[in-house]
Amino acid sequence: MRFLEPERQTLETFLPGLDERLAALPLKERERPQGPALTLFKEASGPGLVVPSEHRGLGASAVQAVRLQRAVASRSPSLAVATTMHHFSVAGLIQAYEATKGLEWMLLEAVADQKLLMASGFAEGRSGQSILASSITARQDGDDIVLNGVKKPCSLSASMDLLTASVTLDTDSGPQLAVALVSASTPGISVHPFWGTTALAGAESDEVRLEDVRVPADMVVRTELGEDGSLDRIQTVGFIWFELMMAASYLGMASALAEQVLARDRTDAAERARILVELEAAMGAIVGAASPLDGDGPAGQAELLQSLVVRFSVHDTIDRVVPRCLEALGGMSYVSSDETSYLAACAAALKFHPPSRAWSAQALCTAFADGPLVLG
């Protein structure tokens, strides 16, 4: 078995030709804003990847999705980050439909049929603030909900067809968490420059502003926290998808460096084997944590806890493996091309996604002491 073969076979099965087309492009072309990578993804019917087949999608399982995401990231880190946000949003939409049996099925079919991209406007876990807190407010006005606020960074900001956003809904009984589904063409939505680094620039992570954006009330799904502060099913499943897809994506970036180490055969076999063992063990953990999402029973706090454990473990694996890959590739590789330094910079960014390790520490300790897992 060739390194990354299971992942690339999965990618070829669901999105035929995408891997070959991405590999044929120079890295800078794959990674630039408004570059061809997202277009190739849409042409391959990527937006419908995790949409169930009964809603005209490709029906990929969670295990298949994380494998595919690792393969995509090994070719284009920006595309992996951007599409993780899309797949995570679609997974949340599926959960909303299963909970309410509302009009979400129409959006799922539209995503698959029309190859629509969904951006994710959820909280980014600003320092000292709950990851569930939203900077976007919502209020009822007649038959509509009116949204105001800012999301930055917001991946797919330039290419989104739909925006899913966590909002704080003003109700008679006080503020309530909710998720709004908004067409990107709705009046009042605007995009502004924000991303200031070349790393992951192709993910289009700029600022999205909402100014008196009106959406029908049935396009706002209300969510709840348990009495102990735990998340409801929609939020729980969404977080699991997010953590595991992100972990697989960033592991794919580190795997691209390891693939170069393996191909050049410059380092002794023992060191190459250690690198490969660490990466494959991390992928095995991701697959294991994704498996319950494909089962018959509901995913709950235990599965969410496991996804967080895996995400932080993958973070540690990347921090150990990437410097060793750079050392194995040598200084000439580092200075003669910006590919190795670019991949290393991208792979390091997993630590910046919510929830942070510092914010999660007490929540993890409490959960492992038989308490509730409270992320808010």
Residue pairs with C-beta under 8 A, 6 or more apart in sequence:
3 255
3 258
3 259
3 262
3 276
4 70
4 71
4 74
4 255
4 259
6 67
7 67
7 68
7 70
7 71
7 74
7 252
7 283
8 19
8 71
8 74
10 64
10 67
10 68
10 71
11 18
11 19
11 67
11 68
11 71
11 72
12 18
12 19
14 49
14 58
14 60
14 64
14 68
15 41
15 44
15 45
15 46
15 49
15 68
16 44
17 44
18 40
18 41
18 44
18 46
18 72
19 71
19 75
21 40
22 30
22 37
22 40
22 72
22 75
22 76
22 79
23 75
25 36
25 37
27 339
27 342
29 35
29 36
29 37
30 36
30 37
30 75
30 76
30 78
30 79
30 202
31 37
31 76
31 77
31 78
31 198
31 200
31 201
31 202
31 342
32 201
32 202
33 158
33 201
33 202
33 204
34 158
34 159
34 204
35 78
35 202
37 76
37 78
37 79
37 202
38 79
38 82
38 117
38 156
38 159
38 202
38 204
41 47
41 79
41 83
42 115
42 117
43 115
45 58
45 112
45 115
46 83
46 115
47 86
47 90
47 111
47 112
47 115
47 116
47 117
47 118
48 56
48 57
48 58
48 111
48 112
48 113
48 115
49 57
49 58
49 60
49 65
49 68
49 87
49 90
50 57
50 58
50 59
50 60
50 62
50 65
50 87
50 90
50 91
50 94
51 57
51 58
51 59
51 90
51 94
51 108
51 109
51 111
51 112
52 59
52 94
52 108
53 59
55 105
55 108
55 109
55 112
56 108
56 109
56 112
56 113
57 108
57 111
57 112
58 112
60 68
61 293
61 294
62 241
62 244
62 290
62 291
62 293
62 294
63 287
63 290
63 291
63 294
65 87
65 245
65 290
66 244
66 245
66 247
66 248
66 286
66 287
66 290
67 248
67 287
69 80
69 83
69 84
69 87
69 245
69 248
69 249
69 252
70 248
70 249
70 251
70 252
70 255
70 283
70 286
71 252
72 79
72 80
72 83
72 249
72 252
73 79
73 80
73 81
73 248
73 249
73 250
73 251
73 252
73 253
73 255
73 256
74 252
74 253
74 255
74 256
74 259
75 256
76 202
77 200
77 202
77 249
77 252
77 253
77 343
77 346
77 347
78 200
78 201
78 202
78 203
78 346
79 202
79 203
80 249
80 252
80 253
81 155
81 200
81 203
81 205
81 246
81 249
82 155
82 156
82 159
82 202
82 203
82 204
84 242
84 245
84 246
84 249
85 118
85 119
85 120
85 155
85 156
86 117
86 118
86 119
86 120
86 156
87 241
87 245
88 120
88 238
88 241
88 242
88 245
89 118
89 119
89 120
89 162
89 164
90 108
90 111
90 118
91 237
91 238
91 241
92 164
92 179
92 234
92 237
92 238
92 241
93 104
93 107
93 108
93 111
93 118
93 164
93 181
94 104
94 108
95 233
95 234
95 237
95 238
96 102
96 104
96 179
96 221
96 234
97 104
97 105
97 108
99 221
99 233
99 234
100 221
102 218
102 221
103 218
103 219
104 181
104 221
107 162
107 181
110 116
111 118
111 162
114 161
116 161
116 162
117 156
117 159
117 160
117 161
117 162
118 156
118 160
118 161
118 162
118 163
118 164
119 154
119 155
119 156
119 157
119 160
119 162
119 163
119 164
119 184
119 208
120 154
120 155
120 156
120 164
120 165
121 136
121 151
121 154
121 163
121 164
121 165
121 166
121 208
122 134
122 151
122 164
122 165
122 166
123 129
123 130
123 131
123 132
123 133
123 134
123 135
123 166
123 354
124 131
124 152
124 153
124 354
125 131
125 353
125 354
125 355
125 356
125 359
126 133
130 375
130 376
131 354
131 355
131 359
131 375
131 376
132 166
132 177
132 225
132 235
132 375
132 376
133 168
133 376
134 149
134 165
134 166
134 167
134 168
134 177
135 149
135 150
135 151
136 147
136 148
136 149
136 150
136 151
136 165
136 166
136 167
136 168
136 180
136 210
137 147
137 148
137 149
137 167
137 168
137 170
138 145
138 146
138 147
138 167
138 168
138 169
138 170
138 178
138 180
138 220
139 145
139 146
139 169
139 170
140 146
140 169
140 170
140 171
140 217
141 214
143 216
143 217
144 214
144 215
144 216
144 217
145 169
145 180
145 214
145 215
145 216
145 217
145 219
145 220
146 212
146 213
146 214
147 165
147 167
147 180
147 182
147 188
147 210
147 212
147 213
147 214
147 215
148 210
148 211
148 212
148 213
149 167
149 209
149 210
150 207
150 208
150 209
150 210
151 165
151 207
151 208
151 210
152 194
152 206
152 207
152 208
153 194
153 195
153 205
153 206
153 207
154 163
154 205
154 206
154 207
154 208
155 203
155 204
155 205
156 203
156 204
157 191
157 204
157 205
157 206
157 207
157 208
158 191
158 204
158 206
159 204
160 184
161 183
161 184
162 181
162 182
162 183
162 184
163 180
163 181
163 182
163 183
163 184
163 189
163 208
164 179
164 180
164 181
164 182
165 179
165 180
165 182
165 210
166 177
166 178
166 179
167 177
167 178
167 179
167 180
167 220
168 175
168 176
168 177
168 178
169 175
169 176
169 177
169 178
169 220
169 222
176 222
176 223
176 224
177 222
177 223
177 224
177 225
177 235
178 220
178 221
178 222
178 223
179 220
179 221
179 223
179 234
180 215
180 219
180 220
180 221
181 215
181 219
181 220
181 221
182 189
182 210
182 213
182 215
182 219
186 213
186 214
186 215
187 213
187 214
188 210
188 211
188 212
188 213
188 214
189 208
189 209
189 210
189 213
190 208
190 209
190 211
191 206
191 207
191 208
191 209
192 206
192 207
192 208
192 209
193 206
193 207
194 205
194 206
194 207
195 201
195 203
195 204
195 205
195 206
198 342
199 342
199 345
199 346
199 349
200 346
200 349
221 234
223 231
223 232
223 234
223 235
224 232
225 231
225 232
225 376
226 232
226 372
228 372
228 374
229 372
229 374
229 376
230 236
230 301
230 372
230 373
230 374
231 239
231 304
231 375
231 376
233 298
233 299
233 300
236 299
236 300
236 301
236 303
236 304
237 293
237 299
239 304
239 307
239 375
240 289
240 293
240 299
240 303
240 304
240 307
241 293
242 353
243 307
243 308
243 310
243 311
244 286
244 289
244 290
244 307
244 310
244 311
246 311
246 350
246 353
247 282
247 286
247 310
247 311
247 314
247 315
247 350
248 283
248 286
250 314
250 315
250 318
250 346
250 347
250 349
250 350
251 279
251 282
251 283
251 286
251 314
251 317
251 318
253 318
253 343
253 346
253 347
254 279
254 317
254 318
254 321
254 322
254 325
254 343
254 347
255 279
256 343
257 321
257 322
257 325
257 326
257 329
257 340
257 343
257 344
257 347
258 275
258 276
258 279
258 321
258 325
260 325
260 329
260 333
260 340
261 267
261 272
261 275
261 325
261 328
261 329
262 272
262 276
264 329
266 328
266 329
266 330
267 328
271 324
271 328
272 328
274 324
275 321
275 324
275 325
275 328
278 317
278 320
278 321
279 317
279 321
281 317
282 313
282 314
282 317
285 310
285 313
285 314
286 310
286 314
288 306
288 310
289 303
289 306
289 307
289 309
289 310
292 299
292 303
292 306
293 299
293 303
301 367
301 372
301 373
304 373
305 364
305 367
305 368
305 373
308 355
308 360
308 364
309 364
311 350
312 357
312 360
314 350
315 350
315 351
315 357
318 347
318 348
318 350
319 348
322 344
322 347
322 348
325 340
325 344
326 334
326 340
326 344
329 340
333 340
334 340
334 341
351 357
355 363
355 375
360 375
363 373
363 374
363 375
364 373
366 372
366 373
366 374
367 373
